[in-house]
């Protein structure tokens, strides 16, 4: 029983850690994309002027 309980605990813990890492990755991508959008706006102005 303890072996199956440990497996279940590892599965639940791994799922929680995976979700947290996924949320951090998504949040980081949103931040980097927001920064890139600002730089792209400036780059697009430069390319149009060029």
N, C-alpha and C positions, 0 to 999 in steps of 0.2 A: 504493500500500500504506500509506503513512504517513497518508493521509487517513482510510482505514477504521480504522486502528489508533487514531488520535486519537478518532474517533467512539466506538469501543468503550471507550476509556479514559474518555471523558466519560460514557458510559452507566453504566459501573461506578461511577465516582466519584459521579455523580448519585444512583445507587441507594443507595450507602452513606450519602451525606449525607441523603437522604430517610428512610432507616431510622433514622438517629440523631435526626433532628428528630421523627420519629413517636414514638420511644421517649421523648424528652424531653417531648413533648406529653402522652403517655399518663401518664407519671410525674407531671407537673404536675397533670393532671386528677384523678388518684388522691389527691394531696395536698390539693387544693382540696375535693374531695368529702369527704374525711375531716374537714376542718375544718368544712365545712357540716353534716355529720352531727352534730357536737357542738353547733353552734349550733341546729340543728333540734330536738335533744332539749330544749335549754333553752327554745326557743320553744314547743314542744309543751306543756311544763309550764306556761308562762305562759298559753297559750291555754286549757288546761283549767281553770286557776284563774280565768281571766277568764270 
